[in-house]
Amino acid sequence: MIQVTIDGKKYEYPENCSYYEIAKDFEKTMDAPIVLVKVDGRLRELHKQLKKDCELEFVTTKDEIGHKTYQRSLSLLLVKAVYHVGGYDKIRHVMLHFSAGSGFFYTVDGDITLNQEFLDEVKAYMHEQVEKAVPIYKRSVDTHEARERFRLHGMTDKDRLFRYRRVSRVNLYSLGDFEDYYYGFMTYDTSYLKYFDLYLYDDGFVLQMPEKKAPETVPAANLSPKVFQVQRESERWGEQMGISTVADLNERITKGNIQQMMLIAEALQEQKIAKIAEQIAERKQVKFVLIAGPSSSGKTTFCNRLSIQLSAHGLTPHPISLDNYYVNRVDTPRDENGDYDFECLEALDIELLNRDMTALLNGERVELPYFNFKTGKREYKGNFIQMKETDVLVLEGIHGLNEKLTWSLPSESKFRIYISALTQINVDEHNRIPTTDGRLIRRMVRDSRTRATSAKETIAMWPSVRRGEDRNIFPNQEKADVMFNSALVYELSVLKLYAEPLLFQIEEGEPEYQEAKRLLKFLDYFVGVPIEDIPKNSILREFVGEAALMYERLLCGICDLGMDNREVCDMIINCLMFRF
């Protein structure tokens, strides 16, 4: 018999007993279904077998990894169901595009009519498979064999993907007669996949799934229309460049066309920023541009680039970080654990902010505060400002879209912008790149460079950051007048070169090791790109370096020029895009 330690208690099980059998003994003690286990800290699927004495920890659908396992397994079941109902001879592609609220957005390319009747048939078949508890089998095959099988099944995206991977073997998952590749673990069988719904949306449909906090409840449709539209716009940008998957990107890199693609990607973003600036300029009453977005979305660089475009429209922008309105650290509210809660709205001096902004709106001269993060205290350093007719204040911070932040300011004086890094490409047609992964990698690289923070520390604090975003940012995103996607189609190929050494520093046995291992596996899909060809005004520079000082100097220069010289401003902007 083999000794298994669970929650400090010792149990005995026979050798080669599956983790599924052990999980069954404890499922009634858990508040959510067990989908994976950690064996001495290492993740394992339930079909794996017990080989030696170990410490066992259960992973449920309430855990982040368990929740993603549920989503991934349900996606496999969905794709099989679409092919089954539509017919393998009629369906050419089932494409997972991106997350949509609590679900995933899909389109189907084939000789079928995508309507509610079709979705109802797909849904009925999926429920049949759930009732039958069909096993999800996993097998490891040689990469060459895997590519041959992908070609046989018409999965050319996967064939091309593995052309660039350095692994010798590939894990394939099968559900009945359907076989596919998925990035990550799966549930033991289909009986775990009870909770879902399907509904038509735009030119496709949404697979609605439970949220992590309530894994056995399917929420009502909660898709954000504005976020959806900016994601579709970003996809069109990718299609315009001929890049929809990682394989497309890798091919462009290896064929030596990366510089042109970079310039096109940057130009598309600059066009968008210029259009936003034009909208602001047309609204003559706008005096406050409010910018909000989650961590590592590129708010600072966007704020600077927007300010330059506003200058080109004859306005005088004044970028202001809302961080300077933090209350003194000793007055900062604390969270449920007794730690300072720097991300709650009350961490800002709302009264002072509204008093200063109202005074500026009334034409008064105001001295703006500066928050010293080393001392944890507010300071004043003679930064006086008095608004003229052409002046616009550009306020950047996580609470920018919260009406409670700027309650005293007239609505017509405010223009609201939501910015996030919404990934433009997928690993392949059935494996998406989570937006949060892109932002985490961005933050990891930046924190290491600017704050001497290790990847281990960044990963450890990330759940807290995400909770703050869920409370303070995402509920307000639909209040935005405009949304902007700061993700660049090529950025993960650049960040890979910075992130991998940081992730390799995390030792096996540390709590953050599994996440580091997952991210390393993810980054292995990408062919690396050196930093040299990245334009100096790129949002990506906020994370890899060489951006802030250039903007500071440039904005000062523009202010000295005077805004009557539109031609000079245009020349500077063009230089930023193509000369630096």
N, C-alpha and C positions, 0 to 999 in steps of 0.2 A: 504494500500500500504506500501511497505517496502523501506526504503531509502538506496541506494547503492552509496558509494563514489568511484569514479574512477578518478585517476590523479587529485585529489583535487576538482573535480566537483561532484555534487550530482544529482542522478537520482532516479526515482521511478519505481519499478517493483512489480507485484502482488506476494503475498505469494505463495510458492511452484513453482514459476517460476524456470526452470532449468538454470544452468549456461551456458548451450549450447545456450539457447535462447538469453541470454545477450551477449555472445561472438559473436553471429551472427550480432548483432547491431554494433559491433566495428571492425569486421574482415577487412573491407576496410581501416581502419586507421592504420593497422599493416603491417609490412614488411615481415611477415611470418605467417603461420597458427597458430591459438590459439588452443592448445591441453589440457591445464590445467588452473586452476585459483588458486590464493592464496586468501583465505578468512580470513581477519584479520591475515595474515601471515601464515596460515595453508593451505597446498596443498589440492586441491579437484579436482576430475574428473568432467567432464562437465555434466554427467548425474545427479549429485547431485542437490538438490533443495534449493532455497533461503528460509531461515527460520526467519531471523531477520536482523535488520539494521547492515550494515557491510562496511568494506573497501575492495575493490576488486582490484586485480592485475592480469593481463593476463600473462600466460606463453606460449611462442611460441616455434616452433622447432628450433629457433636460440639460445634459452637458453639451458644450459646443461641438466637440468631435462627434458625439452620438447623434446630435441633431443633423449635422452634415451627412452622416452615414445614412440616416433616414431619407434625407432629400435625394441623395445620390441613388439609393436603391429604388426609390419611387420613380426616379427619372428613367432608370433601366426598364422598369415595368411599363411605364408609359410608352417609351419608344417601341418596345415589343408589341404593345397593344395597338398602336397606330399602324404598324406594318401588318399585323394580323387582320385588323378590320378593313384597312384600305386595300390590302393585297400586296405581297412582295413584288409583284410584277408591275404595280401601278405607282407605288411610292418610291420616289427617287431620293428624297432627303427629308429627314426630320431634324430641324435645326433649333437647338436651345440657344437663345440670344442673350438674355440677361435676367437678373432677378427683377421681379415686379411685385412690390409690396411683400406679402408673405409667400409669394409663389415665384414660378419661373415662366417667362414668356417664350412660346414656341411658334414656329411657322412650319408648314408642310408643303413641300414641292412634289407634286404628283398629279396623276389623272383622277383626282377625286374632288368632290365638293365639300369644302370645309364649312359645315354648318352645325347647329346644335344637335341635330339628329345623329350626325356622324360622331360628335363628341359623346353623346349619350351611349352609343354602341361601344366606344372605346372605354368609357367609364364602367359599363356593365361587364365587359371582358376583364378589366382590371380587378373588379370585385370578385369575379369568379376565380381568378388566380390567387387572390388573397385567401379565399375560403379553402382552396386546395392546398395551401401552404407549400407551394412549389419551391424546392430548394434552389438557392443561388450558388452555383458551383464556381470554384476558382481553380484555374490551372496555370502553371508557369510554362511558357514555351520559348524557344529560341527566337530572338528578334527577327531573324530572316524568315522563319516560319510564320510569325505573327504578321509580318508585312505581306506575305503571300496570301494569308487568310483575309486580310483587310482588302486586298485587291479583288479577291474572289467575291467578297460581299459588297463590292462597290464603294467601300469606305476609303476613298483615295486620300481624304484629309488625314486619316490616321497613318496610312502608308507613308505619306510625305513627312508627317511628324516624326516618325521613328527613324527616318533617314538621318536625322541630326542628333539623335540621342546616343549617348555613349554606353548605354546599358546592353548587356548581352542577352538578357531575358526580359520577357513581358508577361504581366499577369492579365489573363483574359477571364471575363466573367460570362457565364452562360445561364440563361433562364429558359428551360425547355430546349427548343431547337434554335433559340436566338442567342447569338454570341456577340460580345462587344468589349471594348476597352474602356475602363473608367479610372480616373485619377483619384484613388482613395479606397477605403474599406467599404464593405457591403454588409447588410443584415444576413442572418442565417438563412431565412426563407421569406416568402412573400406574406406570411401571416402577420408580420410586424407592420405591414403597410396599409393599415385599415383606414387611415384618416386623410382624405384629400377631396378635391372637387375640381371640375373643369368648366371653364366658361370662355366664350368667344370674346376677343378683344382686338380692335384694330384689324389687321390683316391676318391675325393668327389666333392663338388662344393662350390662356393662363392655366397652369397646373397649380392650383391653390393648395397650400400645405400648412400644417400647424406651426405656430411659433414655438420657440424653445421653451418659453415660460409656461406654455399650456400644450404639451405634446399630444394630447388626445382630444383636442378641439380644433375644428377647422374654422378659422375666422371668416367673416364676411369679406367680400372683395375690398381690399384696402390699398389699391394701386394709386400712386401719385401721378396724375395726368401730366403735370409739367416735367417731372423727372423722366417719365416715359418718353416724352417727345424729345428731350435733350439726348437721351440714350439712342433713340432712333436716328437723330441728326448725326451723332458721333459715328454710328454704324455706317451711315451714308458717306461720311468722310473716309472711313476705312475702305469702303467699296470703291470710292473714287480713286484711291491709291492702289487698288487691287489687293488689299490686305484685310482678310476676315479672320484668319486663324494664325496660330504661331508658326505653322509650316509656311504660310505665305510670307510672313515676316522674315523667317530664316532664309528663305530663298532669295529675297531681296538683298539681304545682308551679304550672303555668300557670293552673289553675282556682282557685288561691287556697286550697287545702286542706292546705297543707304543715304548718302549725303543729299541727293535730290529729294528722297522721301522725307528726310528730316525737315528740309526747307519747306516742302509742301505742307507737312503737318503743322509747322510753326506758322506758316502763312494763313492757314485755315483758322487757327486760333486768333491770330491778329485781326483777321477780317471780322470775326465774331466780336472781339473787344471793341473794334472801331464802330461796329453797328450799335453796340450798347452805348458807347459814348455819344453817338449821334442821337439816340433816343433820349438820353439825359439832356443834351443840349437843346433839343426841341421843346422840352418841358421847362419853360422859363421860370417857373416857380420853385423848381428843385434847388435846394441849398444843401441837402444832406444825402449823400450816397451811402447806404448801409450795406456792408458786405459781411455775410456769414457763411460758414461751412464747417464741416468736421475737421478733425485733426489731420494735418498733412495734405490738405486739399490745395495748397498753394495760394492761400489768401494774400500773403504779403506781396509776392511778385505780381499777382493779378492786380492788386491795389495800385502798385507802381506803374504797371503797363496801362491800366485804365487812366491813371492820372496823366500820363503822357498823351494819350488819345484825347482826353478832355482839353488839354492844353492846345492841341491842334485845332480844336473847335472854338478857340477864343476864350475858354474858361481858365480860371486860376485855381487848380485843385490844391487842397491841403490834406495830405494823408495823415490820419490820426489813428493810433492803435488804442482800442478800448481797454487794453491791459493797463494803460496809464491811469485808469479810473478805479483800479483795485482799491478796496479799503485797506488800511494798515493791517499787516499780517495778524497781529494780535486780535483784531476785530473780525477776522474771517470766520464765517460759520463752519461748524464741524459736521461731518457726516455721521452715519449710524455707528461707525467704528471709532469715533472720536478723533479722526484725522481731519485736517483742514480740507474743506470742500471748495477748491478754487474755481470749479466749473459751474457752481450754482449762480443764479442771477444776483443773489444777495451778497456775493463776493465783490460786486461792483458798487461804487457809491453812486447810486442812481439819482439821488437828489442833487448832488454836485454836478453830474453830467447834464441833467436837464436845466439846471440853473445856468451853467456855462453856455450851453447850446442856445437857450432862449435869449440870453444876453447878446450873443453873437448875431442871432437872427434880427435883433432889434438895433443892430449897428454899433453896439458897445465894444470897447476894447477889453479883451479878456486874457489873462495869463493861464495857459494850459498847464496841467500838472504833468509830472514825470514820476513813474513808479520805479523805485530802486529795488530790484529783485534781490540784491545782496543783503540790504538792510531790512527789507520787508516794509518800507515806509514810503509814503508819498512825499515828493520833493517839488520845489519850484525853481526853475533855472532861467527865468527871464524869457520864456517862450510866449511872447505876447502876439495876439492876432486880432485883427479887426476886419470884418468882412466888407468887401466892396461889391459892387453890382455883379461882377463876373466871378466872384469867389464861390467855390463849392468845397464843402468839407466831406472828405472820403473816410468814413469810419469803418474800421475793420475789427471784427471780433466774433466769438462764437454766438453771442446773444443778439447780433445785429438785427435779426428779423423779429425778435420778441417785442411786441407792442408795449410791454411794460417798461422796456428799457428807455424808450423815447416818448413816453406818454404825453409830455407837454408840448411836443412839436406838432404843428399842423400836418395832416396827412399829405396834403398836396406838396409840402416841402421836402418829402422823403421819396427816394428811389431805392428799392430793395433788390439786392442781388444775392442769389444763393449759388455757391461754388462748391463743386465736389469733383473727385477724381473717379469718374465712371469708366471702367475699363472698356476699351473699344473693340478688343478682339477676344476670341476664345481659344482654349487649348486646341479643341477640335469641335466638330458639330454637336457633340453630346457632352462636352466638358467645358463649363464656363470658368472664367477667371474671376473669383470674388473680388468686388471692389475693395473690401476691407484688406485683402492680402496686398494689393497694390499700395494702399496707404500705409500699412504697417511697414512694408519694405522701405518706402520713402522716409518714414519717420526714423526707422532704425539707422539708415545711412546718415541722415541729418543730425540725429542725436549724438552719434558717434563723432561726427566732425565738429560740431559746435558746442556740445554740452558734456563731452567726455563721458557719455553714457553708453554702457555696453549693450549689445544686442540682448543679452540675458535680462537686463533691467528694463529695456523697452518692451520686450515680450511680456514680462511680469506685470507691468503697469497697464498693458493694452486693454484687458477686460474692464478696468476702472474707467479708462478713456472712453470705451464704447458705451458703458452705462451712462456716462455724462452726455454723450451725443444723443442717446435715445431719449433722455429727459429734456435736454435743452435745445437741441438743434433740429432733429428730424421732424418733431411736431410742428415746426414753424416754416418748413421749406416751401409749402404751397402758397405762402404769403408773398413770395418773391414776385417782383415784376418781371424779372429775367433770371434764367438759370444758365450757368456756364460750366462746361465740362473741362477740367484742367488736365485730364489724362492725355498722354501722348502715345501714339500707337507704337512707338519704338522704345519707350522709357524703360521697360523691364529688361531689355537687352543691355542697357547702360547700367542700370542699378545692380544687375547681377554681379558685375565685376567688383562692386563695393560691398555688397551684402554678403556674398559667399564667405569671404575671410572672417567677417564678424560672426556669422552663424557657426562656423567651424570652431570658434572659441568656446562654445557651450559644451560642457563635458557630459558624457553619458551618465545618467543617474541624477542629474539636476532636473528640477521640475519643468524647466523650459526646453529640455532636450527634445521631446517628441515634436513640439511645434517647430523647433529649429530644423529637425530632420525632415519634416513635411515641407518646409519652405525651401530647403536645399533640393529636395526632389523636384519641387515645382520649378525652381530656377534652372534646373538641368534641361528643361525643354528648350531654353533660349540660347541662341548663338550670341555671344557677347559683342558689344560695340564700344569702342574707346570713346572717351569724353571729348576729344579734340574738335570734332565737327559740330558739337552742339552750339547753337547761337548763344551769345552771352546774355540775351534777354529772355531766354527760354525759362519757363516755369520750373523746368527740371533743375536749373542752376540753383534754385532755392535749396535744393537738397544735396547736390554734389559740389556746390561752391561757385564763387566768382560772379555773383550777381548783385548783391546789395549795394556795395560801394559804387559800382558803375551807375546804378539808378540814382543814388543820392547825388552824385556829381551832375548827372544829366538833368535832373529836375531843377537843381539850382541854376544850371545854365539856361534852361528854358525860361525860368522866371526872370533872369537878367536880360533876356532878349526882348521881352515885351511881346504881347500877343497880337500885335498888328502884322507881324511878319509870319504869316501862315506858311509861306514857301519854305522858310528856314525850318519850321517845325516838321513839315512833311519830310524834308531832307534828313533830319535827325532820325525820324522814325524808320525811314528806308535804310539808313546806315545800320540801325539796330538789327534789322531783319537780315541783312545780306553782307555786312562788312565785318562785324565783330566776330 
